[in-house]
């Protein structure tokens, strides 16, 4: 399908990723730091590529203008006027995007299965189409741990006819197996892989090419003939995939029960080249982790996404409050609230670096008080992989903030975790250096 970029693994769910600009043949600028936004509707999920994140906002019903009655196939449901700039903003219609011809999606586990698909024989099955030599295979997307778009195979003593060597993944060396050979189809080669999870560990299944993600109706899957294939138990059947031809459907249960692959999965070994990022304290946790907004205040830092009510442009109309200290710049009105505007740079003891065109304001609400923290620029919404057990810090104590690791070893970044909500509560109740209570 035009615009399908591949898939991403999010909490062990493999989600297809679509570049909507390519799909709809829109003109788009060159992306420097693209992000993936997950949309969900009707129990289905899809990742959509975006140029950047400009902000988070809530739009009241009476300020949204319906555009769905135009009958011209738009993928927008409403428009609204940006509360700060007055610019017209279009709201993407997730249902319309998911209804585009050929758009794949997976079940949204958070909302439960789509109505009528939990037990019906005709429910759509998301499949990943791959090629192994001359063989065309379809593998259940939800059973794949992750996709390895570039499979780098390293020599290993365990290499043999079936095992090609090992590949680096996270902190371990994972055995690489020729998928075609494992399925009894003969030897092949490839530079891409599917990471398969066994109870004992992981195995990388080598394929020649990851072709596309499709959704098949169960009725499209036909059983194999009783004669002619000694390894028929490794397959669920055959499907004629529109636009791609006939594919053998790999049986995920049979693959997971393979004793040879399970034995190889037990041979995952730690990588000696993996080092803990400099400065990471001992201890910490790798469970009950949070989602973070990363951003810059001279250095890169992170704040739990749930603390941020909205992300705003720098206000045009600011009532200055000079000489109050603590980084306070003044007051601004946003909708029906008055908020304090604080330079986060100044609050943490750095020179202010405010550019009204590129700076953003992180609006935090704490017990009815609102503080807008000015930051130099946004990063992305990211999941942590390790968090230092929290220790309380006073506003402005960047060096004493607990650390979070964004990204896996050895390339993970250790960032200070700024508790903007906690700082807002402290600033509101006990203003330092004459700082007035936040509005």
LINJOFEN-V613630 format. One record per residue. N is the residue number from 1. RES is the residue in one small letter. SS is DSSP state (A for helix, B for strand, O for the rest). OMEGA is omega in whole degrees, 0 to 359 (* if undefined). BURIAL is I if it has 9 or more other ideal C-beta (glycine too) atoms within 8 Angstrom, else O. Layout:
N:RES:SS:OMEGA:BURIAL
N:RES:SS:OMEGA:BURIAL
This chain:
1:x:O:178:I
2:x:O:176:O
3:x:O:180:I
4:x:B:187:I
5:x:B:182:O
6:x:B:183:I
7:x:B:176:I
8:x:B:179:I
9:x:B:179:I
10:x:B:182:O
11:x:O:177:O
12:x:O:172:O
13:x:B:180:I
14:x:B:187:I
15:x:B:176:I
16:x:B:183:I
17:x:B:184:I
18:x:B:171:I
19:x:O:187:I
20:x:A:180:I
21:x:A:178:I
22:x:A:181:I
23:x:A:184:I
24:x:O:177:O
25:x:O:173:O
26:x:O:170:O
27:x:O:180:O
28:x:O:178:O
29:x:O:175:O
30:x:O:184:O
31:x:O:178:O
32:x:O:182:O
33:x:O:182:O
34:x:O:177:I
35:x:B:178:I
36:x:B:179:I
37:x:B:179:I
38:x:B:175:I
39:x:B:182:I
40:x:B:176:I
41:x:B:177:O
42:x:O:179:O
43:x:O:180:I
44:x:B:184:I
45:x:B:179:I
46:x:B:174:I
47:x:B:180:I
48:x:B:181:I
49:x:B:177:I
50:x:B:178:I
51:x:O:184:O
52:x:O:173:O
53:x:O:180:I
54:x:O:182:O
55:x:O:176:I
56:x:O:182:O
57:x:O:175:O
58:x:O:183:O
59:x:O:178:I
60:x:O:182:O
61:x:A:185:O
62:x:A:178:O
63:x:A:180:O
64:x:O:182:I
65:x:B:185:O
66:x:B:177:O
67:x:O:187:I
68:x:A:182:O
69:x:A:181:O
70:x:A:175:O
71:x:O:183:O
72:x:O:174:O
73:x:O:180:O
74:x:O:174:I
75:x:O:176:I
76:x:B:179:I
77:x:B:184:I
78:x:B:167:I
79:x:B:173:I
80:x:B:177:I
81:x:B:180:I
82:x:O:187:I
83:x:O:181:O
84:x:O:187:I
85:x:O:184:O
86:x:O:180:O
87:x:O:178:O
88:x:B:180:O
89:x:B:178:O
90:x:B:179:O
91:x:B:178:I
92:x:B:179:I
93:x:O:183:I
94:x:A:179:I
95:x:A:181:O
96:x:A:179:I
97:x:A:181:I
98:x:A:180:I
99:x:O:178:O
100:x:O:183:I
101:x:O:174:O
102:x:O:182:O
103:x:O:179:I
104:x:O:176:I
105:x:O:176:I
106:x:B:180:I
107:x:B:176:I
108:x:O:184:I
109:x:O:182:O
110:x:O:183:O
111:x:O:181:O
112:x:O:183:O
113:x:O:177:O
114:x:O:181:O
115:x:O:176:O
116:x:O:182:O
117:x:O:186:I
118:x:O:185:O
119:x:O:182:O
120:x:O:183:O
121:x:O:184:O
122:x:O:182:O
123:x:O:180:I
124:x:B:180:O
125:x:B:178:I
126:x:B:184:I
127:x:B:174:I
128:x:B:179:I
129:x:B:180:I
130:x:B:178:I
131:x:B:175:I
132:x:B:185:I
133:x:O:179:I
134:x:O:185:O
135:x:B:176:I
136:x:B:186:I
137:x:B:174:I
138:x:B:183:I
139:x:B:179:I
140:x:B:185:I
141:x:A:185:I
142:x:A:180:I
143:x:A:181:I
144:x:O:179:I
145:x:O:174:I
146:x:B:178:O
147:x:B:177:I
148:x:B:184:I
149:x:O:175:O
150:x:O:183:O
151:x:O:179:I
152:x:O:184:O
153:x:O:179:I
154:x:B:180:I
155:x:O:183:O
156:x:O:177:I
157:x:O:181:O
158:x:O:181:I
159:x:O:179:O
160:x:O:182:O
161:x:O:182:O
162:x:O:183:O
163:x:B:182:I
164:x:B:186:O
165:x:B:179:I
166:x:B:175:I
167:x:B:181:I
168:x:B:174:I
169:x:B:184:I
170:x:O:185:O
171:x:O:189:O
172:x:B:165:I
173:x:B:185:I
174:x:B:178:I
175:x:B:178:I
176:x:B:183:I
177:x:B:174:I
178:x:B:184:I
179:x:A:181:I
180:x:A:180:I
181:x:A:179:I
182:x:A:180:I
183:x:O:179:I
184:x:O:183:O
185:x:O:183:I
186:x:O:186:O
187:x:O:174:O
188:x:O:180:I
189:x:O:179:O
190:x:O:182:I
191:x:O:176:O
192:x:B:185:I
193:x:B:173:I
194:x:B:180:I
195:x:B:184:I
196:x:B:184:I
197:x:B:172:O
198:x:B:179:I
199:x:O:184:O
200:x:O:183:O
201:x:B:185:I
202:x:B:172:I
203:x:B:176:I
204:x:B:181:I
205:x:B:185:I
206:x:B:177:I
207:x:B:179:I
208:x:O:185:I
209:x:B:168:O
210:x:B:191:I
211:x:B:186:O
212:x:B:172:I
213:x:B:179:I
214:x:B:174:I
215:x:B:183:I
216:x:B:170:I
217:x:B:181:O
218:x:A:180:I
219:x:A:179:O
220:x:A:183:I
221:x:B:182:I
222:x:B:179:O
223:x:O:176:O
224:x:O:175:I
225:x:O:184:O
226:x:O:183:O
227:x:O:169:O
228:x:O:180:O
229:x:O:179:O
230:x:O:182:O
231:x:O:184:I
232:x:A:182:O
233:x:A:180:O
234:x:A:185:I
235:x:B:177:I
236:x:B:181:O
237:x:B:182:I
238:x:B:177:I
239:x:B:173:I
240:x:B:185:O
241:x:B:181:I
242:x:O:179:O
243:x:O:183:O
244:x:O:178:I
245:x:B:186:O
246:x:B:181:O
247:x:B:170:I
248:x:B:181:I
249:x:B:180:I
250:x:B:178:I
251:x:O:183:I
252:x:A:179:I
253:x:A:179:O
254:x:A:179:I
255:x:A:181:I
256:x:A:181:I
257:x:O:182:O
258:x:O:185:I
259:x:A:180:O
260:x:A:179:O
261:x:A:178:I
262:x:A:178:I
263:x:A:177:O
264:x:A:180:I
265:x:A:178:I
266:x:O:184:O
267:x:O:170:I
268:x:O:182:I
269:x:B:180:O
270:x:B:177:O
271:x:O:179:I
272:x:O:182:O
273:x:O:180:O
274:x:O:178:I
275:x:O:175:O
276:x:O:180:O
277:x:O:180:I
278:x:O:176:O
279:x:O:179:O
280:x:O:182:I
281:x:O:175:O
282:x:O:179:O
283:x:O:185:O
284:x:O:183:I
285:x:B:177:I
286:x:O:176:O
287:x:O:182:O
288:x:O:183:O
289:x:O:189:I
290:x:O:169:I
291:x:B:186:I
292:x:B:166:I
293:x:B:176:I
294:x:B:183:I
295:x:B:185:I
296:x:B:168:I
297:x:O:189:I
298:x:O:173:O
299:x:O:178:O
300:x:B:179:I
301:x:B:182:I
302:x:B:176:I
303:x:B:177:I
304:x:B:185:I
305:x:A:182:I
306:x:A:180:O
307:x:A:189:I
308:x:O:181:I
309:x:O:179:O
310:x:B:171:I
311:x:B:189:I
312:x:B:168:I
313:x:B:178:I
314:x:O:186:I
315:x:O:177:I
316:x:O:185:O
317:x:O:183:O
318:x:O:174:I
319:x:B:187:O
320:x:B:174:O
321:x:O:186:I
322:x:O:171:O
323:x:O:182:O
324:x:O:179:I
325:x:O:177:I
326:x:O:179:I
327:x:O:181:I
328:x:B:180:I
329:x:B:182:I
330:x:B:181:I
331:x:B:175:I
332:x:B:181:I
333:x:B:177:O
334:x:B:188:I
335:x:O:185:O
336:x:O:180:O
337:x:B:172:O
338:x:B:184:O
339:x:B:172:I
340:x:B:178:I
341:x:B:184:I
342:x:B:172:I
343:x:B:181:I
344:x:A:175:I
345:x:A:182:I
346:x:A:181:I
347:x:A:181:I
348:x:O:173:I
349:x:O:178:O
350:x:O:176:I
351:x:O:180:O
352:x:O:178:O
353:x:O:186:I
354:x:O:172:I
355:x:O:184:O
356:x:O:181:O
357:x:O:186:O
358:x:O:179:O
359:x:O:179:I
360:x:B:181:I
361:x:B:176:I
362:x:B:183:I
363:x:B:182:I
364:x:B:178:I
365:x:B:181:O
366:x:B:178:I
367:x:O:176:O
368:x:O:177:O
369:x:B:182:I
370:x:B:176:I
371:x:B:174:I
372:x:B:180:I
373:x:B:179:I
374:x:B:178:I
375:x:B:186:I
376:x:O:182:I
377:x:B:181:I
378:x:B:173:I
379:x:B:182:I
380:x:B:171:I
381:x:B:188:I
382:x:B:176:I
383:x:B:174:O
384:x:B:175:I
385:x:B:178:I
386:x:B:178:I
387:x:B:173:I
388:x:O:177:I
389:x:O:191:O
390:x:O:171:O
391:x:O:185:O
392:x:O:177:O
393:x:O:176:I
394:x:O:176:O
395:x:O:180:I
396:x:O:181:O
397:x:O:180:I
398:x:O:183:I
399:x:O:180:O
400:x:O:183:O
401:x:O:175:I
402:x:O:184:I
403:x:B:171:I
404:x:B:177:I
405:x:B:176:I
406:x:B:182:I
407:x:O:185:O
408:x:O:173:O
409:x:O:1:I
410:x:O:186:O
411:x:O:181:O
412:x:O:178:I
413:x:B:174:I
414:x:B:184:I
415:x:B:172:I
416:x:B:177:I
417:x:B:181:I
418:x:O:180:I
419:x:O:184:I
420:x:A:179:I
421:x:A:178:I
422:x:A:177:O
423:x:A:179:I
424:x:A:179:I
425:x:A:180:I
426:x:A:181:I
427:x:A:183:I
428:x:A:185:I
429:x:A:181:O
430:x:O:185:O
431:x:O:177:I
432:x:A:173:I
433:x:A:175:O
434:x:A:179:O
435:x:O:182:I
436:x:O:177:I
437:x:O:181:O
438:x:O:179:I
439:x:O:*:I
